[in-house]
Amino acid sequence: MRAKPAAQPPGLYHHRVGDVVITAVNDGTFQAGFDLIAGVEPAACERIEREAFRVVPPRMTMNTFLLDLDGHLALIDTGCGVSMGPTLGMAVRNLAAMGVTPADIDSILITHLHPDHMNGLIDGDGGAVFPRAEVVLNAAELQFFDDPASIDRAPEGEAKTFFAAMRAATAPYRERIRTVTDGPALPGVSAMTTPGHTPGHTAWLVESGGDAVLIWGDIVHMPALQLAAPEAGTILDIDRAQAVATRRRVLDMAATDRLRVGGIHMDFPAFGHIVTAGTGYRFVPEVWTAMV
């Protein structure tokens, strides 16, 4: 008798943007709570989530994205690594299922320096997982997290621990960090500063052959909730008012320009479009295709 599967098959989905193949690589899911959300009452959060057929308490999806830029392999964020529990840290294993090893990665583009986006840089002993890759991130982000005085600007609680996590995760890469501002970061890939959640929070715009996709980090953590109620910030926001304003600006841009998006916390496989819906927005998933 065939055993029942204990887990999903490898979380991979390939999507072509012009000459670039982007692979959504799932890193797992995280059991969250509405105590993460600020600006919307828990009862309203639960109502929105249940109306969207979500589980309560909410689960957050973690993704990374692999870009094949004419043979140059770039990874957007690294996932949670080995430090955040057994339902996370699946990115390297899922990459291996498509024949990609950490040594194959040439560049790592970081959306921001929070643990669920960068802890995959290191193994359980604090060593580098990616032996060759340069790490590319926003200059304002590194400056903020490197400044000892910045911890006073962080919200009380868990957010203050992120500074030590950043130092540990980036330590093996300090000689191969490259900082950027808005504009080109790699051929066909541009940085777009989207501040508020952190000062140098960055979305990465991939363009090729007249097509494009904007891959963001924490523009939304809980898609159903924060699209329906974009005023919902998080307790981890460095500047909550700016984070809310940035979310509205980016969602307005995506909806107006009909720009395809992908997100670290969007439901796997994470590609789709944003449309306006009343006072908020709605996500329209990209139609699945078998051909790359």
N, C-alpha and C positions, 0 to 999 in steps of 0.2 A: 504493500500500500504506500502510495506516494505521500511523503511528509508534507504538511501544510507549510507554506512559506512563512518565515519569521520576519522577513524584511522586504522592502521594495527592491526591485532590480536597480542597477546603477542609475543614479539620478543625473542624466545627461540629456540635453536637447540642443541640437545644432540649428543655427539660424544664419542665413546668408544676408549680408549687407554689401551689395556690390561685389567686390572681389574679396571681401573679408568674411571669414567664417567665425561666428561667435557661438561659443558653446556655454549654455547655462549649466553650471555644475552645482548640484545641491549639496549643502553642507550639513543638513539635518534640520531639526525643529527644536524650539525652545519653549518650555512651559512658562508662560508669562502671566501677568495679572493686570487688572485695570489700575492698580496702584502706580503703574508706570506712567499713566496718563495724567496730565494737568490741564485744567481749563474746561473739562466736561465731566459732569457728575458720573460716578460709577453706574448708577441705574440707567442713565442715558447711554453709556457705553455698552452695557449689556443688551439694551433694547436694539441698538443699531447692529450689534454683532449677531444677535439671534434673527433679526429680520433678514440678514444676509446669509442665513443658514450656516453660521460659524459655531464652533464649539465654544462653550463657556465653562471654565476659565479659558481665555484665549491662548492659542499657540502661535508662535512667531516662526516664520520660515527663514532659514539662512541659505543664501546662495553665494557663489562666486561666478565669475565669467572669464572664460578663456578666449582670447583673441588670437586668431592665426592671421598675422599680417605679412603675407607672402613669405611664410616660413619663420618669421620672428614671432615667438610665442610670448604673449603678455597675459598676465592674470590680474583681473580687477578684484582686489581684496583676497584674503587667504582663508577666510572662515575662522572658526573658533579654536582649531588645533586640538590638543589633548587635555586642555585645562578646564573645559566647561561642561563636562558630563557625557554620558554614553550615547545620547541622542544627537550629538553634535560632532564636529570634527571629521566629517565624511568626505571632504573635498579631495584630499590626496588619494584616497581609496577609489573614489569615483573617476578621477583623472586616470588612474592606473587601468581602469576598465577600458579606456580608449587608447591605451598604449602610451600615455604621457606620464613621465616621471618628473619629480621636482628638479632634477638636473637638466631637463629639457626647457625649463622656463627661463626666458631671457630678461623679462621685465615684470615687475609687480607694481601696479598702479593702486594706490591706497586712497579710498574715499575719505577716511578720517581715522584718527588714532584711538579708537575704542576697541576693547578686547575682542568682541565678536567679529571684527573686521581685520584684525592684525595678529591675533594670537597664533594663527596658523603659520606664522613666520618661524616659530621655534618648536623644538621637540620638548619632551618632558625634562630633559637635562639643560634646557636653555640654549641648545645649539641650533645653528641655522638649518632649516629644512631645505631651503633652496640654495644650493651651493654656488650658483653662478649669477643669479638674478640681481639686477640693480633694483632698488626700491625708489619709486617716483612718488612724490607727494607734494602737496601745496606748501609753499614756503611759510605762509601764515600759520599753518597747522603745526609744523615742526617748531617754529619759533614760540608758539603758545605753550606747547607741552614741554619744551626744553627750559622755559623760564620758571624758576622756582617760585616766583611771586604769583604765577597764574593759578596755583592751587587755591588761592583765596577767592578767585572769581568763580570757581566750580561750585555747583550746588552741594549742600551738605549731604553726607552719606556716601553711597557707592561711587559716585562720580569722582570723588577725591582719590579713590584707589586706582583710577585709570592712569595716573601719572607714573606710578611705579610699574604698572603693567606695560606702559609704553617703553620705559627704559629697558625692561627685560626683553621685550619682543624685538626692539630695534638694535640692541647691543651688538649682535654678531654682524650687523649690516652697516655699521656706521661709516665704513670706508667706501660703501657703494650706494649711498643715498644721494639722489639727485632731486633738488627742489625745483618747482615750476610755479608760475602764476597763470593767469588766464591766457589761453592760447595753445599752440602746438606742444605736445609732449612726446609723441611718437608719430611717424608718418600715418596720417589719416585719423589720429586721435588727439583731441584737444581737451584741455582742462577748463572747467567752468566752475568758478567759486560760488558755492551756495551756502553762505554762512548763517550762523544762528545756533544750530545744534552744537557745532564747534566753530571756532573762528575761521578755519581753513577747510571746512567741509567742502568736498569737491564732487561734482558729477563729471563723467567722462563722455564726450560726444565722439562717436565713431562714425566717420563719413567715407563712403566709397561709391563710385559709379552712380552718383546722383541720388543715393539712398543714405539713410542715417538712422542711428538709434542713440538715445541718451540713457546712459546707465548711471543710476544714482545709488547713494548709500542709504541715509536715513531721512530722506524727504518724507517718507512714511515708514513707520514701524508696523502698524496694523492697518493694512490697506482698506478694508471695508470701513473701519471706523474713521480714519483720518481723511479718506476721500469724501465720505458723507459729511464729516464735521472737520474741515481743515483747521478750525480754531483749536483743535486738540493738540496741545504740545506734550512734552514729556518732562519728567522730573530731572532728566539728564541734560536738558538743553542748557548751554552756557548762557545764551541770550534768548529767552523764550519768545519774546515779542518779535525779534528778528527771525527766529526759526519759523514762526507762523507766517510772517510776511514772505519769507523765502519760499515756503511751501506753496502758498497761493500764487506767487509769481511763476514758479516752475510749472505748476499744474496749469495755469492760464496759458503759458507759452506752449506746452505740449498739446493742449486742447485746440488752441487757435491755429498753430502751425501743423496740426495733424502729425506731430512728431512721435514716432514709435519710441517707447521707453522700456527699460528693464530695471529691476531693482533688487537690491540685496535681500530685502524682506518681502518682496512681492511673491505671490503664490507661484510655486514652480509649475511650468518652466519660465515664468516671469516676464515674458515679452507681451506687449500689447499697446493699446492706445488709451488716452484719457479723453473723456467727453464731459461736458458740463451736465449737471443734473440738479435742478433747483438751485439752492444756495451752495451746493457742493459739487462733487464730481463723481464719475463712475469709471471703472476700469473695464475695457473691452479686450479680452484676451486675443492675442494673435491666433489666427486659424492654424492649427497643427498641419504640418506637411511632412510627408515621408521622404521627400527629395531635398537634398541640400544643394 
